[in-house]
Amino acid sequence: RAGVVGIVHGGPTLTSRLRSFPPRPLHVRCFSSSGHISFIKDVACTQPPEHLHELLNVLQTKGETIVSPGARQGLIPLVIPLSENSSGTVTALLRWPTAPPGMEMPVVEVHKHGVWLLAKNVNQYIHRILVEEDALNREGGDDVLFAASLEAGKKLYNKGDIAESQTPNLDVYLLKKVGLFPDVLERKVMRHFDDGDHVSALVTGEFYTKKDLFPGFARPYVFNSKILLKVGRVSEAKDAARVALKSPWWTLGCPYLEVADMAHWEDEQIEYIKEKVTEEGRQEDLKKGKEPIQVALDEAAFLLDLASIEGSWDESLERVAECYKEAGLDEIARFVMYRD
């Protein structure tokens, strides 16, 4: 996916993007989503998305394997797995301990170092999949995903809208009619660069970092740092990378060391955080007047940051759970510890 491990140059045309999809037989299999729904209610202790069943049905129809929501060994402990594709990549819901506004349960792709945001919510992701399927139909596809989306699909998207809009570029339609997506915005920036329009590229890159677009995610600042470097604005790129590292490191969309290099940091940030999670670091924060609940939440966040560097999520799991318990988040503590 664009931007997971760096900048993807160029913006593929609608036709070139969709020809890579093989034709699928029109065969829809429905199944019970009750396991995921009860897991979200009873283990994650939150309200399941309204159209979760339809999303699972769509993912399965796309050829992905539905996986147990408790199959979380080796994954960041804040995700609820939904499906796994043929290359082993897991699509999941993100269960924040304290969710940013408008990002209560986003759909993410899970990677070794953290997550990549696919959509802000289940409805938006289904909508995007259906638009892309409809665009594929213009190249001789079929209606298989529309059938799989059941009533949710009818509510979210009218088949044929993309053709009626006469939008020549799928990404433009997605941004105007469906919502903002990190990979689509990053392709838009690179398309401006390919056209020689550096001003528009930089303006779009700056827009990407607006705080209310993807709250809680560091990726926009990482990408902005990359494009600032591309045009030789090294000092601004360094600042953008340092802002990125103030957000959870598991939302960078790439390995920590790649961003630390752009921030002109060596090991000092890692050493600082390692010191903060010691008993001495905790006592120092308490002496400064920080509330015990906030100290515990900060430690949990720091431990997840450190785990993201090598993807060693399970090593600090028990301590992360203890921190949430100390902060009064007993339900989150039980959730992060749960494994099939």
N, C-alpha and C positions, 0 to 999 in steps of 0.2 A: 504494500500500500504506500502511496506517495507520502514521503516524509517520515516513515517509521525509522529508517536508518540514514536519512539524509535528504537532500533536495533531488527531486526527480525533474530533469530538464525536459521542457517541451510539454505542450498540451495536446494529447491525442485527439483526433477528430472523433465525432460521434460514430462514424462508420467504422473506423479502425478499432475503437474501444469495444464495439459490440460484436464484431466478427470473430473475436476470440472466444465467444461463448458457443459451445457446441449445442446443436438442437437437442431438445429433451422430449421424450414421449409425454403425451397428455395423460398423466396418470397421477392422481392425487390420493395420498393415503392420510387419513385422519387418525389421530391417536389421542390418548388421554394426557392432558397437561396437569392433572391433579397433583402429581408429585412435586412439580415446581411451584405450583400455587400454594400448596400446604407448607412447603419449605420456606417460602417467602413470609408466610403468615406466622408460622410456628417457630422457625429457627432464626430467620433474619428479622422477624418481629416488625414487619412493615406491611403496607398495603400492596398487593400485587398489581401490576399495570393492567388496565382494563382488557387490553387486547393481547395479552401474553400468549394465550392459546393459539391465536391466529399467527403470531410471529413464529412460534415454534413449528407450526404447521408449514409455514412458508420456508423456514430454514431447512426442514426435512425434505420438502419438495425440491429445493435447490440442490439436494444431494448431500447435505450435511447430516452427520449422525447426532441425534439428540443424546445428550449425556446427563448423568445424574447431577442435580444441583449440589450434592455433597462431594462430588469427585474433584476435590480441590487440592490434592497433594501437589506440592511444588508450585502452586499458583499464589499470587498475592491474595491474602486472606480476606479481602474486602469484596471479592467478586462472587457472583452466583452463576456458575456455568450453565449455558443453554445448549450449545452445539459445538461440534468439532468438524472442521473440513478435512479434505483428503490429505492436506499437508500438515495436519496436526494443530492448526491454529484454532483457538477456542473463542467463540463469541459468548459474551456474558453480560449480565447486568451488574452495575457497580452499586454497592450498598455503602454509602458514605457513613461514617460515625456521626458527623454533623454535616448535612448536605448544604451546599451553596444554593442560593435562590434559583429556581428554575432548573435545577440539575438533580432532582430528588433520586431518580434511578435511571441514569443514562445507559445506553447500550455501548459496550466497549469490545475491543479485540484485545486478547490477553497475550502479552509477550514476556520474555524472560525478565526484562527490566521494568515491567509495569504494564500500563494499558494505553491503548490508542482509542480516542473517542470516535465512535461510529455515528452516533446520533444522540441528541439530548434526551430522547425518550423513545418508547416502543412505537408509538404512533408515527413519529417522524421517520423511523427506520423502515417501517412497513411502507409508508408513502414513497420513500426513495426507491425501495426495491421495485415497487409497482411501476413507477415512472420509468425506471431503467428497463423493466420488462416490456413496457409499452413501446419504448424506443427500439428495443430489439425486434419487436413485431414488425416494425417498418422495414426490417431487413429479413423478414421471412420467418419470424419466431412463432410462438404459440401462446395460448392463454393459460398455461399451467399454473403460474403463480397467482393469477387473478382468482382462479378456482380455489386455490389453497388458502387465500386470504379471507374467504367467506364473507360475512357481513361487514367486517372491518374494512375490507378493500373497497366496498361500495361507498362507505362513509368517507373514506380518506381520499379517493381519487376516481375521477370519471375517465374510463378508458377512452383513449383518443384525444385527450386534452393536449398532449404534447404535439401531436400532429396539427391540431387546429390552431395552436399558438404560432405555428410556423417558425418556431425558434430553431435556428440552424445548429445550435450547440447544446448538447445535453446539460453541461455544467451550468450554463446560463439559466436554463429552465429550473434546474434544481435550486439555485440560489434565489431566484425570483419567486418561485411558487411553492417550494417544499421547505426550505430552511437553510441555515448556514452549516456547512460541514468543513472540518479542517482540511481534508484531502482536496476538496473542491476549491477552497480558497487558495491553497498552496499551488494548485495547478494554474489557477487564474493569474497568480503572481508570475509564475514561470512563463506563461504565455505572453505576458507583457514584455518580459525580458527577451523572449524570442522575436518579438516584433520590434525590438529596439526602443521600447517605451519605458525607460528606466523610472521616469517620474511616476507613471501610473503603477508600476510595480512597487515602488516604495510607499506610495499612498495606500495601496491595498494591503501591503504588509503591516503598515501602521494601524489600519482599520482592524485587521485580524487581532490585534492586541487589546482592543477595547475591553474593559473589565467585565462588562455585562454580557459579552458574547459567549465566552466559555469560562465562566467563573470556576476557580479551583484547578484549572489546567495550565501547566507551564508551557505546553507546546507552542502556542502562538509567539511567545517571546523567544523561544529557541529558533523558530523559523525566521523571525524578524532579525535576529542576530546573524543568521546565515546570509540573508540577503544584504544586510548592511556590510558584511565582510566582502560580499561579491562586488560591491561598488566602491570598496576601499575606505569605508568609514569605520575604521578599526576601533576608535574610542567608543563610538555609539554602539557598535556590535558588542564590545565588552560589557557596557552597561546593561544592554538588553539581556545578555546571558546571565548576568548577576541577578537581574530581576527574576528571570526564569527559575533560578535556584532558590528563590524565596518561597516558591510553591512546592508541593510534593514532588520529589524527584522521580516518583513512579509515573508522573504525568508528562515527563519531558518528551516522550516519543522517540527517544534514542538513549544510548548509554550515557551515564552521568559524566564519564571522563571526557566525552566529546564536547559537552557543554562547559565543563570546567576549563577546558583548553581555550575556548572562546572567551571565557571570563577572566583569563590570565591567572587562574588559581591552580596551585599544585595540590598538595595534600592538606593545606591549612584548614579548609572548610570541613573536610572529613574528620580531622583531628579535633576541631572545635566541637562537632556534634558528638563524637565519641566521649569527649569530656563531659558534655551536658547530660549524658545518660548514666554517668557514674553517680554513686551515692553523694560524693562531694559536690558534684554539679547540681544535684537536686537540692541539697541543703543550702547551697549558695543562692539559688533562685528563691527559696523560701525566706531566707534572711533578707533578701531584697524586697520582700513584701508580696511576691507573687502568690496567688491563691493555690492551695494544694491541688484542687481540681485541675487548674490550668497547667500546673507542673506535670501532673500525670498525663494529661492529654498531649502536652508537648513531647514528653518522653516517648509515648506511643508513636507520634508522628516522626520523631527523630529515628526511632528504631526501624520504621518502615523505609525511611530514606536510606539508611545504611544497608538494609537488606536489598534494596533495588540495585545497588552497585554491581553485585554479582548474581542477583536473582536468587539469593539464599533465603527465601521467605520463611521456611519452616524452622530455621535455627533460632529465631527470636520470638517465635509465635507465643510461647507461654508468657513471656514477659510483657508482650504487647497486650495480651488478654488481661494480665494483672493490672496494667496501667488503666485500661478502660474500666475495670472493676473499681479501682481506687477513685476514678472520676465519677463513679455512680452510674456508669453505663453497663450494668450487668448483662443486659440483653446483647449488646455488641460484643462483650467479652465472650459469652457463650457462642455467638455466631462465628467469631474469628477462629475459635478452637474446633468447630465442628468439622469432622471428616467422615466420609462413609467408612 
